[in-house]
Amino acid sequence: MLKPRKRITKQILKEDKLVTYTFKLNAYIRRNARKISYITLTSIFLIFVISIMYFSKKRSESSAMSEVGIAQLIYESGNFTIAKEAFEELLNKYDGTKGAGIATYYAGDCYYKLKKFDEAKKYFQGYLDDYEDNDILTGSAISGIAACLEEEGEYLRAAEYYKRAAERFPDSFSAPRNLIDMARCYEIAGMKNEAEKGYKKIIEKYSSSIYVREASIMLDLL
């Protein structure tokens, strides 16, 4: 007697499809073993290279920061010529790292202290163009350019840079100092209305600042 025909369920269909797919996949792998091996090896190699690059960058960051610390000790000692050379060597050696960014700013500051204002401006601007990853250094680089321009007698441009630094970082501890410098440069440039606005802003907005007294005196002398 014939057995009743087995009812084909969705589960059986799924299992049959899975078996068929498995056989097809197995056959494809056998036919294309060399190609698949090549792709797999290439992928592994790329992952290996990326890993090396990642850990190499981490080591570079660590080494750069260590050398920044040494260069800063020279800077703090007041030997700006030697410090400048150390920072320049560092930023060339570790280009693109955070340490190189710090070195770029400090190289500019060394040149400023050595009264080489064109070189100082170049490094301050270089920090703003290529790094700008730290608010304090960014504000200091902007006001550093302003200080160079002031030393060169370009008071109006200097005032604009001081203003830019103060407005970009209004909550910074250096904001009232930048406003004082801005107002002074505007005053020297003959723009007394702008100078008055600057002094008043310090008194009104930064009433607890140590620069309020200076701003009040300068305002009375306008």
DAMO-V196317 format. One record per helix or strand of 3 or more residues. SS is the DSSP state (hx for helix, st for strand). FROM is the first residue (numbers start at 1). TO is the last residue. Records with the same first field share a line. If there is no record, write none. Layout:
# DAMO-V196317
SS = FROM-TO, FROM-TO
This chain:
# DAMO-V196317
hx = 10-31, 33-76, 80-93, 98-113, 117-130, 135-151, 155-168, 175-188, 192-205, 212-221
